[in-house]
C-alpha cells in the first residue's frame, strides 16, 4: 500500500478550513447543522456517514475499496455534522491524515482516537474520501452551517 504524507498546501487547507473553522464557528454553534440539508449532496457524491463506530462492516472497507465514508462516534452536545467536523479537526491537529492510493486514485484517509486514559488508543473516527472531493465536501459542510447561522441571526434581529 502506497501511503504519503500531506503536502504543505494540503496541511494549510486542513488547518485553515477544518481546524480553525471548527474552533471559530462549530465550537460556538455545535448544533447549527442539519443533516437533512446535506443528504442530497451526500447521495450525489456517494459519501456514507455512519455515526456509530460499532458498524464493523464499514471499518473493514477502510483503505481497501474505493468508497467514500466516515464512521464516527457522536460527541457530547454536538449534532451529527458538528461531531464529524470535530473528528476531522482532531485528525489534522494530531497528524492522523494520510494519502493512500486506492484503485490507483489518491484518497485522504482520516483517523481520530480517544484522548482519555480509559479508552487510550481506541479509534473514535475513521474515514476516507477521494482527494479531489474533499474540498467540495468541506465547502458543503460550511455552506450548510452558514445558512443556519444567517437564519438564526435574522430571527434574532426581528
C-alpha positions as protocol buffer text, in pm:
chain_id: "A"
residue {
  index: 1
  type: UNK
  ca { x: 0 y: 0 z: 0 }
}
residue {
  index: 2
  type: UNK
  ca { x: 141 y: 338 z: -104 }
}
residue {
  index: 3
  type: UNK
  ca { x: 99 y: 586 z: 185 }
}
residue {
  index: 4
  type: UNK
  ca { x: 201 y: 951 z: 153 }
}
residue {
  index: 5
  type: UNK
  ca { x: 207 y: 1246 z: 389 }
}
residue {
  index: 6
  type: UNK
  ca { x: 24 y: 1567 z: 309 }
}
residue {
  index: 7
  type: UNK
  ca { x: 191 y: 1850 z: 118 }
}
residue {
  index: 8
  type: UNK
  ca { x: 218 y: 2194 z: 280 }
}
residue {
  index: 9
  type: UNK
  ca { x: -75 y: 2323 z: 72 }
}
residue {
  index: 10
  type: UNK
  ca { x: -295 y: 2036 z: 193 }
}
residue {
  index: 11
  type: UNK
  ca { x: -191 y: 2089 z: 555 }
}
residue {
  index: 12
  type: UNK
  ca { x: -267 y: 2460 z: 523 }
}
residue {
  index: 13
  type: UNK
  ca { x: -617 y: 2379 z: 393 }
}
residue {
  index: 14
  type: UNK
  ca { x: -670 y: 2134 z: 680 }
}
residue {
  index: 15
  type: UNK
  ca { x: -558 y: 2379 z: 946 }
}
residue {
  index: 16
  type: UNK
  ca { x: -737 y: 2681 z: 800 }
}
residue {
  index: 17
  type: UNK
  ca { x: -1057 y: 2532 z: 659 }
}
residue {
  index: 18
  type: UNK
  ca { x: -1113 y: 2250 z: 906 }
}
residue {
  index: 19
  type: UNK
  ca { x: -926 y: 2305 z: 1234 }
}
residue {
  index: 20
  type: UNK
  ca { x: -962 y: 2684 z: 1263 }
}
residue {
  index: 21
  type: UNK
  ca { x: -1314 y: 2674 z: 1120 }
}
residue {
  index: 22
  type: UNK
  ca { x: -1415 y: 2427 z: 1389 }
}
residue {
  index: 23
  type: UNK
  ca { x: -1257 y: 2638 z: 1664 }
}
residue {
  index: 24
  type: UNK
  ca { x: -1408 y: 2967 z: 1543 }
}
residue {
  index: 25
  type: UNK
  ca { x: -1754 y: 2853 z: 1428 }
}
residue {
  index: 26
  type: UNK
  ca { x: -1858 y: 2497 z: 1503 }
}
residue {
  index: 27
  type: UNK
  ca { x: -1747 y: 2505 z: 1866 }
}
residue {
  index: 28
  type: UNK
  ca { x: -1975 y: 2807 z: 1918 }
}
residue {
  index: 29
  type: UNK
  ca { x: -2276 y: 2653 z: 1736 }
}
residue {
  index: 30
  type: UNK
  ca { x: -2234 y: 2275 z: 1775 }
}
residue {
  index: 31
  type: UNK
  ca { x: -2598 y: 2210 z: 1684 }
}
residue {
  index: 32
  type: UNK
  ca { x: -2608 y: 2454 z: 1394 }
}
residue {
  index: 33
  type: UNK
  ca { x: -2611 y: 2182 z: 1129 }
}
residue {
  index: 34
  type: UNK
  ca { x: -2898 y: 1988 z: 979 }
}
residue {
  index: 35
  type: UNK
  ca { x: -2800 y: 1657 z: 822 }
}
residue {
  index: 36
  type: UNK
  ca { x: -3121 y: 1663 z: 614 }
}
residue {
  index: 37
  type: UNK
  ca { x: -2993 y: 1965 z: 421 }
}
residue {
  index: 38
  type: UNK
  ca { x: -2680 y: 1773 z: 321 }
}
residue {
  index: 39
  type: UNK
  ca { x: -2841 y: 1439 z: 230 }
}
residue {
  index: 40
  type: UNK
  ca { x: -2883 y: 1512 z: -141 }
}
residue {
  index: 41
  type: UNK
  ca { x: -2517 y: 1616 z: -174 }
}
residue {
  index: 42
  type: UNK
  ca { x: -2402 y: 1303 z: 11 }
}
residue {
  index: 43
  type: UNK
  ca { x: -2613 y: 1082 z: -216 }
}
residue {
  index: 44
  type: UNK
  ca { x: -2486 y: 1250 z: -535 }
}
residue {
  index: 45
  type: UNK
  ca { x: -2125 y: 1220 z: -421 }
}
residue {
  index: 46
  type: UNK
  ca { x: -2172 y: 864 z: -286 }
}
residue {
  index: 47
  type: UNK
  ca { x: -2049 y: 958 z: 62 }
}
residue {
  index: 48
  type: UNK
  ca { x: -2171 y: 748 z: 353 }
}
residue {
  index: 49
  type: UNK
  ca { x: -2187 y: 888 z: 707 }
}
residue {
  index: 50
  type: UNK
  ca { x: -2234 y: 646 z: 995 }
}
residue {
  index: 51
  type: UNK
  ca { x: -2242 y: 790 z: 1346 }
}
residue {
  index: 52
  type: UNK
  ca { x: -2166 y: 467 z: 1527 }
}
residue {
  index: 53
  type: UNK
  ca { x: -1818 y: 313 z: 1533 }
}
residue {
  index: 54
  type: UNK
  ca { x: -1969 y: -27 z: 1611 }
}
residue {
  index: 55
  type: UNK
  ca { x: -2055 y: -67 z: 1242 }
}
residue {
  index: 56
  type: UNK
  ca { x: -1771 y: -307 z: 1166 }
}
residue {
  index: 57
  type: UNK
  ca { x: -1871 y: -364 z: 804 }
}
residue {
  index: 58
  type: UNK
  ca { x: -1765 y: -10 z: 713 }
}
residue {
  index: 59
  type: UNK
  ca { x: -1446 y: -34 z: 916 }
}
residue {
  index: 60
  type: UNK
  ca { x: -1343 y: -339 z: 715 }
}
residue {
  index: 61
  type: UNK
  ca { x: -1370 y: -137 z: 392 }
}
residue {
  index: 62
  type: UNK
  ca { x: -1125 y: 121 z: 521 }
}
residue {
  index: 63
  type: UNK
  ca { x: -833 y: 156 z: 277 }
}
residue {
  index: 64
  type: UNK
  ca { x: -947 y: -146 z: 78 }
}
residue {
  index: 65
  type: UNK
  ca { x: -1220 y: -29 z: -158 }
}
residue {
  index: 66
  type: UNK
  ca { x: -1274 y: 296 z: -347 }
}
residue {
  index: 67
  type: UNK
  ca { x: -1560 y: 417 z: -128 }
}
residue {
  index: 68
  type: UNK
  ca { x: -1615 y: 748 z: 48 }
}
residue {
  index: 69
  type: UNK
  ca { x: -1726 y: 716 z: 407 }
}
residue {
  index: 70
  type: UNK
  ca { x: -1688 y: 850 z: 758 }
}
residue {
  index: 71
  type: UNK
  ca { x: -1765 y: 624 z: 1050 }
}
residue {
  index: 72
  type: UNK
  ca { x: -1753 y: 806 z: 1385 }
}
residue {
  index: 73
  type: UNK
  ca { x: -1898 y: 833 z: 1732 }
}
residue {
  index: 74
  type: UNK
  ca { x: -2113 y: 1130 z: 1823 }
}
residue {
  index: 75
  type: UNK
  ca { x: -1956 y: 1375 z: 2062 }
}
residue {
  index: 76
  type: UNK
  ca { x: -2140 y: 1522 z: 2359 }
}
residue {
  index: 77
  type: UNK
  ca { x: -2360 y: 1824 z: 2282 }
}
residue {
  index: 78
  type: UNK
  ca { x: -2278 y: 1809 z: 1908 }
}
residue {
  index: 79
  type: UNK
  ca { x: -2504 y: 1741 z: 1612 }
}
residue {
  index: 80
  type: UNK
  ca { x: -2401 y: 1465 z: 1372 }
}
residue {
  index: 81
  type: UNK
  ca { x: -2221 y: 1701 z: 1131 }
}
residue {
  index: 82
  type: UNK
  ca { x: -2058 y: 1901 z: 1411 }
}
residue {
  index: 83
  type: UNK
  ca { x: -1931 y: 1571 z: 1554 }
}
residue {
  index: 84
  type: UNK
  ca { x: -1782 y: 1483 z: 1216 }
}
residue {
  index: 85
  type: UNK
  ca { x: -1612 y: 1823 z: 1193 }
}
residue {
  index: 86
  type: UNK
  ca { x: -1479 y: 1774 z: 1547 }
}
residue {
  index: 87
  type: UNK
  ca { x: -1320 y: 1442 z: 1446 }
}
residue {
  index: 88
  type: UNK
  ca { x: -1181 y: 1587 z: 1121 }
}
residue {
  index: 89
  type: UNK
  ca { x: -1037 y: 1875 z: 1323 }
}
residue {
  index: 90
  type: UNK
  ca { x: -866 y: 1625 z: 1552 }
}
residue {
  index: 91
  type: UNK
  ca { x: -729 y: 1431 z: 1254 }
}
residue {
  index: 92
  type: UNK
  ca { x: -550 y: 1741 z: 1130 }
}
residue {
  index: 93
  type: UNK
  ca { x: -449 y: 1859 z: 1478 }
}
residue {
  index: 94
  type: UNK
  ca { x: -292 y: 1524 z: 1568 }
}
residue {
  index: 95
  type: UNK
  ca { x: -147 y: 1446 z: 1221 }
}
residue {
  index: 96
  type: UNK
  ca { x: -375 y: 1146 z: 1168 }
}
residue {
  index: 97
  type: UNK
  ca { x: -441 y: 1220 z: 800 }
}
residue {
  index: 98
  type: UNK
  ca { x: -257 y: 1049 z: 517 }
}
residue {
  index: 99
  type: UNK
  ca { x: -293 y: 996 z: 145 }
}
residue {
  index: 100
  type: UNK
  ca { x: -339 y: 639 z: 27 }
}
residue {
  index: 101
  type: UNK
  ca { x: -374 y: 509 z: -326 }
}
residue {
  index: 102
  type: UNK
  ca { x: -692 y: 304 z: -362 }
}
residue {
  index: 103
  type: UNK
  ca { x: -763 y: 161 z: -708 }
}
residue {
  index: 104
  type: UNK
  ca { x: -498 y: 397 z: -848 }
}
residue {
  index: 105
  type: UNK
  ca { x: -674 y: 706 z: -705 }
}
residue {
  index: 106
  type: UNK
  ca { x: -543 y: 918 z: -417 }
}
residue {
  index: 107
  type: UNK
  ca { x: -768 y: 917 z: -110 }
}
residue {
  index: 108
  type: UNK
  ca { x: -742 y: 1113 z: 210 }
}
residue {
  index: 109
  type: UNK
  ca { x: -764 y: 866 z: 498 }
}
residue {
  index: 110
  type: UNK
  ca { x: -863 y: 1003 z: 839 }
}
residue {
  index: 111
  type: UNK
  ca { x: -849 y: 869 z: 1190 }
}
residue {
  index: 112
  type: UNK
  ca { x: -926 y: 1007 z: 1535 }
}
residue {
  index: 113
  type: UNK
  ca { x: -858 y: 840 z: 1869 }
}
residue {
  index: 114
  type: UNK
  ca { x: -991 y: 893 z: 2218 }
}
residue {
  index: 115
  type: UNK
  ca { x: -768 y: 1116 z: 2431 }
}
residue {
  index: 116
  type: UNK
  ca { x: -864 y: 981 z: 2775 }
}
residue {
  index: 117
  type: UNK
  ca { x: -676 y: 706 z: 2955 }
}
residue {
  index: 118
  type: UNK
  ca { x: -974 y: 471 z: 2985 }
}
residue {
  index: 119
  type: UNK
  ca { x: -1008 y: 449 z: 2606 }
}
residue {
  index: 120
  type: UNK
  ca { x: -649 y: 532 z: 2506 }
}
residue {
  index: 121
  type: UNK
  ca { x: -573 y: 411 z: 2156 }
}
residue {
  index: 122
  type: UNK
  ca { x: -934 y: 328 z: 2070 }
}
residue {
  index: 123
  type: UNK
  ca { x: -1048 y: 476 z: 1743 }
}
residue {
  index: 124
  type: UNK
  ca { x: -1338 y: 725 z: 1754 }
}
residue {
  index: 125
  type: UNK
  ca { x: -1349 y: 800 z: 1378 }
}
residue {
  index: 126
  type: UNK
  ca { x: -1219 y: 660 z: 1052 }
}
residue {
  index: 127
  type: UNK
  ca { x: -1294 y: 780 z: 705 }
}
residue {
  index: 128
  type: UNK
  ca { x: -1175 y: 813 z: 351 }
}
residue {
  index: 129
  type: UNK
  ca { x: -1267 y: 1034 z: 60 }
}
residue {
  index: 130
  type: UNK
  ca { x: -1107 y: 1094 z: -280 }
}
residue {
  index: 131
  type: UNK
  ca { x: -854 y: 1372 z: -262 }
}
residue {
  index: 132
  type: UNK
  ca { x: -1030 y: 1569 z: -534 }
}
residue {
  index: 133
  type: UNK
  ca { x: -1367 y: 1552 z: -349 }
}
residue {
  index: 134
  type: UNK
  ca { x: -1253 y: 1665 z: -4 }
}
residue {
  index: 135
  type: UNK
  ca { x: -1251 y: 2043 z: -54 }
}
residue {
  index: 136
  type: UNK
  ca { x: -1602 y: 2035 z: -201 }
}
residue {
  index: 137
  type: UNK
  ca { x: -1720 y: 1822 z: 91 }
}
residue {
  index: 138
  type: UNK
  ca { x: -1583 y: 2071 z: 344 }
}
residue {
  index: 139
  type: UNK
  ca { x: -1735 y: 2363 z: 150 }
}
residue {
  index: 140
  type: UNK
  ca { x: -2075 y: 2191 z: 157 }
}
residue {
  index: 141
  type: UNK
  ca { x: -2049 y: 2145 z: 534 }
}
residue {
  index: 142
  type: UNK
  ca { x: -1963 y: 2512 z: 576 }
}
residue {
  index: 143
  type: UNK
  ca { x: -2243 y: 2628 z: 345 }
}
residue {
  index: 144
  type: UNK
  ca { x: -2485 y: 2420 z: 549 }
}
residue {
  index: 145
  type: UNK
  ca { x: -2382 y: 2590 z: 873 }
}
residue {
  index: 146
  type: UNK
  ca { x: -2375 y: 2941 z: 729 }
}
residue {
  index: 147
  type: UNK
  ca { x: -2736 y: 2914 z: 607 }
}
residue {
  index: 148
  type: UNK
  ca { x: -2850 y: 2815 z: 953 }
}
residue {
  index: 149
  type: UNK
  ca { x: -2645 y: 3089 z: 1122 }
}
residue {
  index: 150
  type: UNK
  ca { x: -2791 y: 3354 z: 893 }
}
residue {
  index: 151
  type: UNK
  ca { x: -3144 y: 3224 z: 962 }
}
residue {
  index: 152
  type: UNK
  ca { x: -3075 y: 3241 z: 1336 }
}
residue {
  index: 153
  type: UNK
  ca { x: -2931 y: 3592 z: 1307 }
}
residue {
  index: 154
  type: UNK
  ca { x: -3232 y: 3719 z: 1108 }
}
residue {
  index: 155
  type: UNK
  ca { x: -3474 y: 3567 z: 1361 }
}
residue {
  index: 156
  type: UNK
  ca { x: -3293 y: 3737 z: 1650 }
}
residue {
  index: 157
  type: UNK
  ca { x: -3299 y: 4079 z: 1479 }
}
residue {
  index: 158
  type: UNK
  ca { x: -3681 y: 4069 z: 1435 }
}
